[in-house]
Amino acid sequence: MRKDRWFRGLLLVVLLAGLFGRDATAMAGAFSGNQICDAKADYFLGVEDYPETAKLHRLLLAAHPNDALAHYHLGFAYGMLGRHGEELAEYRQAASLGLKQWDLFLNLGLVYLEDGNSDAAIDALRTAVALGPDHPEGHFNLALADEQYGRLAEARQEMFISLRLDPIRLRPATCWVSSTPRTETT
């Protein structure tokens, strides 16, 4: 089981809140063109029935292959099913079709991190932060990626932004920042 499974569950809640809790202006920007998913397919995503989610999104994509949001949802389902190569391919397809959602790039960055592709991970996580600067998850994960690859000043900066946005993480993150080695690599 992947370490970030709890975090992906949180992202699912954020994703679904984004689908159903946006005002009309935000929805128009997020769902322009053919990016509206099928309600039934998204229902199964919401109840965490990932095999059914994958099946229904594949059917949707057979009829509408350029539906970027459906590619993203299918990628998420694949990730939850442990099919990480397919997860990555679907996230890339969603991005190449023009989907610009912070959580897509957050998930893309997490997959790249798991694969050890540091440059792609940090690039995707920076995009997530640029698209969703008010979401602490992007800053938090960018901080972890920066720290993992020796970019300690950047890691510290992103962690403090995350803490400012979500003070509940203050205690563990403060411990992490204070325990970070003082030497940096370039």
Secondary structure, DSSP 8 states (H G I E B T S, - for coil): --TTHHHHHHHHHHHHHHHHS--HHHHHHHT-TT----HHHHHHHHTT-HHHHHHHHHHHHHH-TT-HHHHHHHHHHHHHTT-HHHHHHHHHHHHHTT---HHHHHHHHHHHHHHT-HHHHHHHHHHHHHH-TT-HHHHHHHHHHHHHTT-HHHHHHHHHHHHHH-GGGHHHHHHHHHHS-S----
